Amino acid sequence: MRPVSLNALQVFSAAVKTGSFTRAADVLHVTQSAVSRQIKQLEVELGVLLFIRHKRGLRLTSEAERLFAVVDEAFSNVRNVCDTLRSSGQVLTLRVAPTLAVRWFLPLLPRLRAQIPGVDIRVSTDDGRGRRLEEDGVDAAIVYGRGDWPGVVALRIMPERLTPVCAPAMASRLDDLADLRHAPLLQCPPSTAWGKWLAAAGAGWTAIHPQQSFDTLELALSAAIRGQGVALGDLNLLDEALRDGTLAAPFDFILDQGASYYLVYPPSRASSPKIVGLQKALLEAARGA
């Protein structure tokens, strides 16, 4: 008996997952007719009908459902084994936002290298907007949000904790919330953050006229360190600056907006040793272990 074509099985898997020959062709970077030929070849080889075509897409036959369960598990096992085989002396490419990379991840890097020996950790600060991790050759990313991204595993690392920060000399002049009315407030995206913090802290006023606006938190924090104003910073990113006295946090109130930092990666890499090691190290670091 002639073995079934692995290429045809890959095409079949893509067609099932996308629900369309056209979308499967896009995923596999082939033509729609090539997908149709491979599916037809597979149906002939197996002697069964796999798909019923209709206007809204494809419907799987019972035979196709049985085949897909086995094929999907088999391909997943192959990917996992390949990931394991690559674990020795491999590269782990991690995408991290610039401010998070500078203020939180870089101080953590020596610890990560010790906990994931033999892995070359490479950091990319490209935001990757609109692109999948796999498209950029990125293994995982640390991203800010609410964890509701489709098609990825999202592991919550730490919640955002916002509070005003500034140079110590300026902090000494901020005895209560009313003093912020006359302080130069430094703005960065999102533009609503200052208003939310003031409202939640009970300031009684939320309208602000920022002294200076920046497009990144890193620039706002750098300006605050230089005594140019008060920035709204995330305490997770400011441990070193607060400890060495380049920044001070004059108020006790901390705002949690419900957003957090997440480690995200494709489901196919969930059992990869480098990903398992990374997520363990990040969780320990976030807990202060």
C-alpha positions as CSV (number, residue, x, y, z in Angstrom):
1,M,0.0,0.0,0.0
2,R,1.4,3.4,-1.0
3,P,2.0,5.8,1.9
4,V,-0.2,8.9,2.1
5,S,1.6,12.2,1.1
6,L,2.6,14.2,4.1
7,N,2.3,17.4,2.0
8,A,-1.3,16.5,1.3
9,L,-2.0,15.9,5.0
10,Q,-0.5,19.3,5.8
11,V,-2.8,20.9,3.2
12,F,-5.7,19.0,4.6
13,S,-4.9,20.3,8.2
14,A,-4.7,23.9,7.0
15,A,-8.0,23.6,5.1
16,V,-9.7,22.2,8.2
17,K,-8.3,24.9,10.5
18,T,-9.1,27.8,8.1
19,G,-12.4,26.5,6.9
20,S,-11.6,27.4,3.3
21,F,-9.3,26.3,0.5
22,T,-8.6,30.0,-0.3
23,R,-7.6,30.8,3.2
24,A,-5.5,27.6,3.4
25,A,-3.7,28.6,0.3
26,D,-2.9,32.0,1.9
27,V,-1.5,30.3,5.0
28,L,0.6,27.9,2.9
29,H,1.6,30.5,0.3
30,V,0.3,28.4,-2.6
31,T,-2.5,28.8,-5.0
32,Q,-6.1,27.8,-4.3
33,S,-6.0,25.3,-7.2
34,A,-2.9,23.7,-5.7
35,V,-4.8,23.2,-2.4
36,S,-7.8,21.7,-4.3
37,R,-5.5,19.3,-6.2
38,Q,-3.8,18.1,-3.0
39,I,-7.2,17.5,-1.3
40,K,-8.5,15.7,-4.3
41,Q,-5.3,13.5,-4.4
42,L,-5.8,12.7,-0.7
43,E,-9.5,11.8,-1.2
44,V,-8.5,9.4,-4.0
45,E,-5.7,7.8,-2.0
46,L,-8.0,7.3,1.0
47,G,-11.1,6.4,-1.1
48,V,-13.3,8.7,1.0
49,L,-14.9,12.2,0.6
50,L,-13.3,14.6,3.1
51,F,-15.2,17.9,2.5
52,I,-18.7,19.0,1.5
53,R,-18.5,22.3,-0.2
54,H,-21.2,24.9,0.3
55,K,-21.6,28.7,-0.1
56,R,-20.5,29.4,3.5
57,G,-17.3,27.3,3.3
58,L,-16.4,23.7,4.0
59,R,-18.1,21.1,6.1
60,L,-16.1,18.1,7.2
61,T,-17.4,14.6,6.7
62,S,-17.2,12.1,9.6
63,E,-14.2,10.6,7.9
64,A,-12.4,14.0,7.8
65,E,-13.1,14.6,11.5
66,R,-11.5,11.3,12.4
67,L,-8.5,12.0,10.2
68,F,-8.0,15.5,11.4
69,A,-8.0,14.4,15.1
70,V,-5.0,12.1,14.3
71,V,-3.2,14.4,11.9
72,D,-3.4,17.4,14.2
73,E,-2.0,15.5,17.1
74,A,0.7,14.0,15.0
75,F,1.9,17.3,13.6
76,S,1.8,18.8,17.2
77,N,3.9,15.9,18.4
78,V,6.4,16.5,15.6
79,R,6.7,20.2,16.4
80,N,7.2,19.5,20.1
81,V,9.9,16.9,19.5
82,C,11.7,19.3,17.1
83,D,11.5,22.1,19.7
84,T,13.0,19.7,22.3
85,L,15.8,18.7,20.0
86,R,16.7,22.3,19.3
87,S,16.8,23.2,23.0
88,S,20.6,22.7,23.3
89,G,22.6,25.8,22.3
90,Q,19.5,27.4,20.8
91,V,18.4,31.0,20.4
92,L,15.4,32.5,22.2
93,T,14.2,35.7,20.6
94,L,11.9,37.8,22.8
95,R,10.0,40.9,21.7
96,V,9.7,43.5,24.5
97,A,8.5,47.1,24.4
98,P,11.4,49.6,24.7
99,T,10.6,51.1,28.2
100,L,9.8,47.6,29.6
101,A,13.1,46.3,28.1
102,V,15.2,49.1,29.5
103,R,13.6,49.5,33.0
104,W,12.6,46.0,33.9
105,F,13.9,43.3,31.5
106,L,17.6,44.3,31.2
107,P,18.2,44.2,35.0
108,L,16.6,40.8,35.0
109,L,18.6,39.4,32.1
110,P,21.6,38.0,34.0
111,R,19.2,36.0,36.2
112,L,17.3,34.7,33.1
113,R,20.6,33.6,31.5
114,A,21.5,31.6,34.7
115,Q,18.1,30.0,34.8
116,I,18.0,29.0,31.1
117,P,21.6,27.9,30.5
118,G,22.7,27.2,27.0
119,V,20.1,29.5,25.5
120,D,21.1,32.6,23.7
121,I,18.5,35.2,24.7
122,R,18.0,37.9,22.1
123,V,15.8,40.9,22.7
124,S,13.9,42.8,20.0
125,T,12.2,46.1,20.8
126,D,10.3,46.3,17.5
127,D,6.6,46.6,18.3
128,G,5.6,44.1,15.6
129,R,2.3,45.8,15.2
130,G,0.0,43.8,13.0
131,R,2.4,40.9,12.6
132,R,2.3,37.5,14.0
133,L,5.3,36.3,16.2
134,E,6.1,33.6,13.7
135,E,6.4,36.1,10.8
136,D,9.3,37.9,12.6
137,G,11.0,34.7,13.8
138,V,10.1,35.7,17.4
139,D,9.6,33.0,20.0
140,A,7.6,35.0,22.5
141,A,6.8,38.6,23.5
142,I,6.0,40.5,26.7
143,V,3.1,42.7,25.9
144,Y,0.8,45.1,27.7
145,G,-3.0,44.6,27.7
146,R,-5.8,42.5,29.0
147,G,-4.8,39.1,27.7
148,D,-7.5,38.8,25.2
149,W,-5.4,38.1,22.1
150,P,-6.6,35.3,19.7
151,G,-4.3,32.5,18.6
152,V,-1.7,32.8,21.4
153,V,-1.1,31.6,24.9
154,A,-1.2,34.7,27.2
155,L,0.4,34.2,30.7
156,R,-0.1,37.1,33.1
157,I,3.2,38.2,34.5
158,M,2.4,41.3,36.6
159,P,-0.3,44.0,36.8
160,E,0.3,47.6,35.9
161,R,0.8,49.9,39.0
162,L,0.6,53.6,38.2
163,T,1.7,56.4,40.4
164,P,3.3,59.9,39.9
165,V,7.1,60.0,40.0
166,C,9.5,62.8,39.7
167,A,13.0,64.0,40.8
168,P,13.4,64.0,44.6
169,A,13.8,67.8,44.7
170,M,10.4,68.3,43.0
171,A,8.8,65.5,45.2
172,S,9.7,67.5,48.3
173,R,7.4,70.2,47.1
174,L,4.4,67.9,46.6
175,D,2.8,67.5,50.0
176,D,-0.7,66.7,48.8
177,L,-2.7,66.2,45.6
178,A,-3.6,69.9,45.3
179,D,0.1,70.6,44.7
180,L,-0.1,68.7,41.4
181,R,-2.3,71.5,40.0
182,H,0.7,73.7,39.8
183,A,3.3,71.1,38.9
184,P,4.4,70.4,35.3
185,L,2.7,67.1,34.4
186,L,4.4,65.1,31.7
187,Q,2.1,63.3,29.3
188,C,2.5,60.1,27.3
189,P,0.1,57.6,25.8
190,P,-2.5,56.8,26.8
191,S,-3.6,60.4,27.2
192,T,-6.4,59.5,29.6
193,A,-4.1,58.0,32.3
194,W,-3.5,61.2,34.3
195,G,-7.2,61.9,34.5
196,K,-8.0,58.4,35.6
197,W,-5.3,58.5,38.3
198,L,-6.4,61.9,39.7
199,A,-10.1,60.8,39.7
200,A,-9.3,57.5,41.5
201,A,-7.0,59.2,44.0
202,G,-9.8,61.6,44.9
203,A,-8.1,64.8,43.7
204,G,-11.5,66.4,42.9
205,W,-10.2,67.6,39.6
206,T,-9.1,65.8,36.5
207,A,-8.5,68.4,33.8
208,I,-4.8,68.7,33.2
209,H,-2.7,70.9,30.9
210,P,0.5,68.9,30.3
211,Q,3.7,70.8,30.3
212,Q,5.2,68.5,27.8
213,S,3.9,65.4,25.8
214,F,6.0,62.5,24.7
215,D,5.3,59.5,22.5
216,T,6.9,57.0,24.9
217,L,6.9,56.4,28.7
218,E,10.7,56.2,28.6
219,L,11.0,59.8,27.4
220,A,8.6,61.0,30.0
221,L,10.5,59.2,32.7
222,S,13.8,60.6,31.5
223,A,12.4,64.1,31.6
224,A,11.1,63.5,35.1
225,I,14.6,62.4,36.2
226,R,16.0,65.6,34.9
227,G,13.5,67.6,37.0
228,Q,11.4,68.7,34.1
229,G,8.1,67.6,35.6
230,V,6.0,64.7,37.1
231,A,5.4,61.6,35.0
232,L,2.9,58.9,35.7
233,G,5.0,55.8,35.9
234,D,4.5,52.1,36.5
235,L,6.2,51.0,39.7
236,N,7.1,47.6,38.1
237,L,9.6,49.5,35.9
238,L,11.0,51.9,38.4
239,D,12.6,49.7,41.1
240,E,16.1,50.7,40.3
241,A,15.3,54.4,39.8
242,L,13.4,54.6,43.1
243,R,16.1,52.6,45.0
244,D,19.0,54.7,43.7
245,G,17.2,58.0,44.3
246,T,17.0,59.3,40.7
247,L,13.2,59.2,41.1
248,A,10.8,59.6,44.0
249,A,7.1,58.6,44.4
250,P,5.5,61.4,46.5
251,F,2.1,59.8,46.8
252,D,1.0,56.4,48.2
253,F,-2.0,55.9,45.9
254,I,-1.4,53.4,43.1
255,L,-3.8,52.9,40.3
256,D,-4.6,49.5,38.8
257,Q,-6.5,50.0,35.5
258,G,-7.0,46.2,35.0
259,A,-4.2,45.9,32.4
260,S,-1.2,43.8,32.9
261,Y,2.0,42.6,31.3
262,Y,1.7,39.2,29.6
263,L,4.1,36.7,28.2
264,V,2.6,35.6,24.9
265,Y,3.7,32.8,22.5
266,P,2.2,30.4,19.9
267,P,0.4,27.4,21.4
268,S,2.7,25.1,19.4
269,R,5.6,26.3,21.6
270,A,3.9,25.7,25.0
271,S,6.1,22.6,25.8
272,S,9.3,24.0,24.4
273,P,12.0,23.9,27.2
274,K,13.1,27.4,26.5
275,I,9.6,28.8,26.8
276,V,8.9,26.7,29.9
277,G,12.1,28.0,31.5
278,L,11.4,31.6,30.4
279,Q,7.9,31.7,31.9
280,K,9.1,30.2,35.2
281,A,11.8,32.8,35.5
282,L,9.6,35.7,34.6
283,L,6.9,34.7,37.2
284,E,9.5,34.3,39.9
285,A,11.0,37.7,39.1
286,A,7.5,39.3,39.1
287,R,6.8,37.8,42.5
288,G,10.2,39.0,43.8
289,A,11.4,35.5,44.4
